[in-house]
Amino acid sequence: MLDGVSLDHLRTFIAAVDEGSFSAAARKLNRVQSAVSGWVSGLEDQFGVVLFDRSGRFPKLTPEGVLLLADARGIVSGVDTMKARAKLMASGLETELSVVVDVFFPTAVVSAAAKAFASRFPLTPLRLFVEGLGAAYQPVLDGRCSLGILATLPVAFPSLVSERLGEVPLVAVASSSHPLTRFNHRIPRHELAKHLQLVLTDRSDLMAGRDFGVVSPSTWRLADLSTKHAFLKDSIGWGGMPLHMVEKDIASGSLVVLDVDDMPPSGFMLTMSAYHQASEPPGPAGRWLIDHLKDSWVHPSDLKREQ
């Protein structure tokens, strides 16, 4: 009957293999050799197969033993992981950290933070979502995500608490072949309104009836920044983009920063903050992630050098 198999059986089996003999396993486990031999023999009786060939000076795994060793290691490792995770849970550590990241937030910063998080919290899975505008706030508001790394919106969310992280510059750009790039002076808003503007659409209802930075009556609404980026490079309209996504295109001349009225030449600074529900402050993992992002934040103009 396999119901009698215990972790002691499996740990003894693994130790006998790793140490190369029953006597060495006994020393490692702080037991007498006869006890180790008895545990291994008991395991063989439970399995109904011979695990070791004992005909030589040292016990050697049988083919059946080789196969069952992998299972034994998996079981013991799983139990050890479960015990470690339970200990962390008892200390208040999140069993999982779900985070929604604004589409405008620099990917290089997110990637570096996720890598550091995996090293710091190996037993806490990190679940990341990427959204924009109101759709980025929605998972935090409805509790699907405990933390949001989000851009400030001109809408109040009384149930949320925010903590500033840094700023990302947004610049108005168009293809070098676009008519707007031919202006040799600041472009007035009425000129912008004559051309198609590419706008990131909100996949939620939180911003219904509100437009952010829209000046042209002719707009195309796109669901993601990568498509918007591709359309801009192909001279399909003009639009705002985070500087870190278009720096290389600006440097190569494929995209041109538009000198727009009411916008500084360096771009409009978009504040990024960490948001969570006031009633559910972040646990140790969430708190660490927020502090890490604040401590490692660099000015977006330096991101190119980091990449």
C-alpha positions, 0 to 999 in steps of 0.5 A: 500500500502506497498510503504508508509512504512518508516524507521520511521515506522519500528524504532517506531515499534521496539522501542515499542517492546523493551521498552514494551509500547508506552509511553516508546518508546516515551521517547526513541524516544523523541516523544509524545506518540500519535505520537508513537501510530499514527506511529504504527497504520499507519504501521498496516494500511500499512501491513493490519494486527494487530501488537499489542494486546492492550486489556491489560495494555501493548501492546502485540505482535500478532503472525503476529507482532512476524513474522514481527518484525524479518523482521523489525529488518533485514531491519533496521539493513541492512540500518544501516550497509549500512550507516556505510559502505558508511561512511567508503568508503567515508573515503577511506576504502577498500570495500573489501580486497583481499589478496593472501598468499604464501603457505610457510607463517605460517598459525598460523600468518595468522589466528591470523592476520585475527582474529584481522582484523575482529575485527578492520574492521568488515564491510570490507570483507577479501578475502584470497587466498593461492598459491605458487611460481609464482601463488602467484604473479599472482593475484597481477600482474593482479589486482585480489588481492590488496595485496600479502604476498609472498616469494621472488623469483629470478625474477624481478617484476618491477610493484610491490613494496615490504615491508619486513615482516620476514623470514621463514626457509626451511629445507630439510627433509626425512622420518627416513626410507629414505636412505639419513638419514643414512649419518653420515656426510654432504650429497653432492649434487651428493648423493641427485641427486640419489634420488627422489626429491619432488618439489612444482609445479608452477601453473602459467607460471611466472616461466616457465623454472626456477627451485628453489632449484631442485638438482635431475634429478628425480622429482615429481611435487606436487601442494600443500604442504600438499600432499608433506608433506604426501609423505615425511612422507611415505618415497616417496622421499625427499624435502624442507619444511617450518620448522613450518610445520614439527617441530612436525614430526622432534621432533617425529622422523618421519622426519629427517632434512638432513645435506645438502651441501650448506645449513646451518643446521638451514635451508635456510631463505626464506624472506617474504614480502608484495607486491602491485602494485606501482600504487595502494598503500594499503588503510587503511585496507591493510596498517593496515594488513601489519603493524600488520604482521610486528609488530606481527611477531615472529621467526618461531621457536616460532610458535610451542609455539604459536600454 
